[in-house]
């Protein structure tokens, strides 16, 4: 069927076959599969997770303290320890 549509000029692109809509993206460049390299990086990061969380909390505190003076123009998300 699809070959006949292609030959009849009804399909302009060989990539235009009917696909499962769950796997069709409007923008190019999406590949959600994790590579072995990304998995290795994630495992290394997990070993440091407590330090990473602590640094993020320190950064949030620092930014909130130093941006308080701009509360009239900035709406920061609530922060709690």
C-alpha positions in Angstrom: 0.0 0.0 0.0 2.6 2.5 1.0 4.7 1.7 -2.0 1.8 2.4 -4.3 1.1 5.7 -2.5 4.8 6.6 -3.0 4.7 5.8 -6.7 1.4 7.8 -7.1 3.1 10.8 -5.7 0.8 10.9 -2.6 3.7 10.6 -0.2 6.5 13.2 -0.6 8.9 11.8 1.8 10.0 8.2 2.6 9.9 9.1 6.3 6.2 10.0 6.1 4.9 6.4 6.6 2.3 6.0 9.3 4.1 5.8 12.7 2.8 5.2 16.2 2.1 8.8 17.4 3.9 8.1 20.7 7.1 8.1 18.8 6.6 11.0 16.4 8.1 14.3 17.4 7.5 17.7 15.8 11.1 18.8 16.3 14.2 17.0 15.2 17.0 16.1 17.7 15.1 14.1 20.3 16.7 10.9 21.4 15.7 10.0 24.9 17.8 6.8 25.1 20.5 6.9 27.7 23.9 6.0 26.4 26.4 3.9 28.3 28.5 7.1 28.7 25.6 9.0 30.2 24.9 6.1 32.5 28.5 6.0 33.7 28.4 9.8 34.4 25.2 9.4 36.3 26.7 6.6 38.5 29.7 8.9 39.3 27.4 11.7 40.2 25.3 9.5 42.5 28.4 8.8 44.5 28.7 12.6 45.2 24.9 13.2 45.6 25.1 14.4 49.2 27.8 17.0 48.4 25.8 18.1 45.3 22.7 18.6 47.3 24.6 20.5 50.0 26.1 22.8 47.4 22.8 23.4 45.7 21.2 24.4 49.1 24.1 26.7 49.8 23.6 28.3 46.3 19.9 28.8 46.9 20.5 30.4 50.3 23.2 32.7 48.8 21.0 33.8 45.9 17.9 34.3 48.1 19.9 36.4 50.6 21.5 38.6 47.9 18.4 39.0 45.8 16.1 40.0 48.7 16.7 43.6 47.9 15.0 43.1 44.5 11.9 41.5 46.0 9.7 44.2 44.4 10.7 43.1 40.9 11.7 39.4 41.4 9.4 36.7 42.7 11.6 33.9 44.0 10.3 30.5 44.8 9.9 29.8 48.5 12.9 28.3 50.3 13.0 26.2 53.4 15.9 24.4 55.1 
